Amino acid sequence: MLKAAVSGSFHRHMVGIYEAVGELRERGVAVLSPSDPRVVDNIGEFLFVASDKLRSIRLVQDHHLAAIRASDFLWVVCPDGYTGASTSMEIGAALVSGVPVFASSPALDITVGEYVQRVSCFSEAIARVKSKKRVERSATVLLDPERVIDQSIDALSQLRPSLLGKVGDGRDDAERQFHKTRHTLVQTFNL
């Protein structure tokens, strides 16, 4: 199943964002963020949606960026061409992560527009993504906290005997296990 994230101005394009999430789901795409784009709260100008479990601007944005990195593509809602600072940052995050960015309307900003692939519809974006070799993207602590925490506990539990000198030769075995666990934790948390 393909995974996507949706970006756009919550103040200017919330109806379009809500519709995009629904349309993508109808086409069998799992929308990682925002999974429920109904506005439920705010801190100043920052709007929280129903799928935002925390009321922290930074953690909500970090979650959305993690969702973008874990997605097969980013869909940008900009019917009037407006992308804004946050959406532009999210487009940049997608590009750095090798995640293709699509929109059905051109971005007004000439530079941003160079990085967003214009398509006629969702189906065209989906077809383009399916035609490319898929890159498996791992979940992060902000997307799947329960699984990531369990994996981390398991990795640390495996490390315990080596570091406490209860198995192995006390040198090489502990060092190998330490580096293996460190690698596992870095991959698992992928913040």
Buried (B, 14 or more C-beta within 10 A) or exposed (E): EBBBBBBBBBEBBBEBBBBBBEBBEEBEBEBBBBBEBEBEEEEEEBBBBEBBEEEBBEEBBBBBBBBBBBBBBBBBBBEEEBBBEBBBBBBBBBBEBEBBBBBBBEBEBEEBBEBBEEBEEBEBBBEBBEEEEEEEBEBBBBBBEEEBEEBBEEBEEEBEBBBEEEEBEEEEBBBEBEEBBEEBBEEBBBE
